Amino acid sequence: MRRVGTSPALARLEWVLDGLDGTPGWGADASDVLAPEFTSFVTPERYVEVTRGRAAGYEPVVVVGLDVGDTTARARIRRHDGTVDVVTCVVEAARPHRITSTWVVGLVPTDLTPRLPDDFAEHDLPSAANARLVVFSGVPGSGKSTLADAAGAELGFPVFATDWLLGALTPFGGRHFEESMEIAEELLTTLALRQLDAGQSVILDHPSERVAVRDRWRSLARRAGAEFRAVEVRCSDPDVHRERVEGRSRGIPGWHDAGDWADVQRRLAGFPSWHGEAFVVDTAQPRELSLAAVVRHITA
């Protein structure tokens, strides 16, 4: 592999990736590359043998992500079956920056408990018969977050919002995650599960443009014995809607304020129908009327 950058950890990580890439003659310098604290557990010969054996699952190596520090570097590489593994390399702080430890694990380690299911029909949950799972859906600028917060305050329900969750991930590169909405949905699902597991109600503030996530949350409520309530928030006045999108200032840490009106129009045109399941509220009317109607729907 081509050597880039000045990080000692990156240079050593690329050496490891050369081995996983099946580079001819790789490993002849293993005794010089691996630190004594590493070779006291695994001999250079054994490490080279294991790495060459693993190359069959990777070569040619496809790197899909990279995190680099001075003494630690990680690469996410794709296996032939499409799954992703993480290769970590830790080196000495001082020259010659030999490798003190290196390992390969799945992006999702196999020793973890299973992730939450897409359908909760068979998931073990205690009864939350007196609780409600409420979803406030709608495109940006429709007024759903303002209404969700007001309803939460009125009813004493916690409100978990996508924008706040994703904003919290910004310092860790969250603005560049390719599946940011899916990440938000997984976080919201986990938070809703935790609330229902404790027998408590919860409000989720999320566009809910994917029918699959609606189905998932509905199945979670059903399995917990909780009431499922959907609220679709709209703004029938396009001028008011656009002003909200382009002029709002919410101050969410790590998140943007003003939005893209053209994007909102596109999303609005393709917004999936709730087929009569959701209570539709128009926030072009006075807020007090919208809130009163929503609270009646939730508590019915």
C-alpha positions, 0 to 999 in steps of 0.5 A: 500500500502507498505510504501517506501521512506522518503519523507513526501509527498510520505507517505501522497500520499500513504495514499490517494492511499490507499483510492483509492485502496479501503483499508478496514477501510481506512479513520478512521484517516482522521482528523489527516491526513488532515490539518485544512486549508484543512478541513475548506473547506472539512470535513474529513467525506466528503473527505473520502466519496468522495475518497471511491466513486472514488475507484470504478474506480481505485481499484486495483490502478495501478501506472504508474508514480511517482514524489516525492518532500519533500512537493509535490508528484504526482502519475499517476494512470490508470483507468479501462478504460485505461485512466490515472489520476494524483493524487497530494498531498501537505503537510505541511513543518513541522511535522506532515506533514498533507495534505494541499491539494490533488486533482485528474485530468485527465492526459489531463484535460477536460477543455483544448482546443482539441489537434491537429487532426491526419487529418487537413481536417476539421481544421480551418486554414488561407490560407498560399498559398505562404508557404511551409512545407518541411520534411527532412526524413532519418535515422540517419547519412544520412546527413539530418540535415546538408542538412536541415540546409543548405537549411534553411539558403539558403531559409530563412526558420526556421528549427525545428529538432527532436534531438534539441527538445528532447534534451531540454526535457532531464533535465525533464526526456526526455531520459526516455519517452516511447513515445519520437518520438511521443512527438517530432512529436507532437511538430513538428506538433505544430511548423509547424502549427504555422508557416503556421498559420502566412503564413510562410514556415517551414522545419521539420528535422525528420526521418519520419519513421511513415507513419501516421505522413507523412500523418498528415503533408501532410494534414496540408499543404493541409488544409493551401493551402501550398506546401508540399515538402518531401526530403528523404536523403540517403548516398549510401556509407556505410563506409561514413555513418557508420563514420558519425554515430559513429564519429559525434559530433554535440554538441546538448544540452542534446542529444547524438553524436555518434550513434549505427550503427547496429540500423541504419542498422535495421532502414534503412532496414525497412524504409518505401517508399515515393512511389515516392513522396519524392525527393531522394538525395544522400549525398555521393556526394559533399554537394554543388550538394546535396544542389543545387538539394534540393533547386531546388526541394523545390522552384519548 
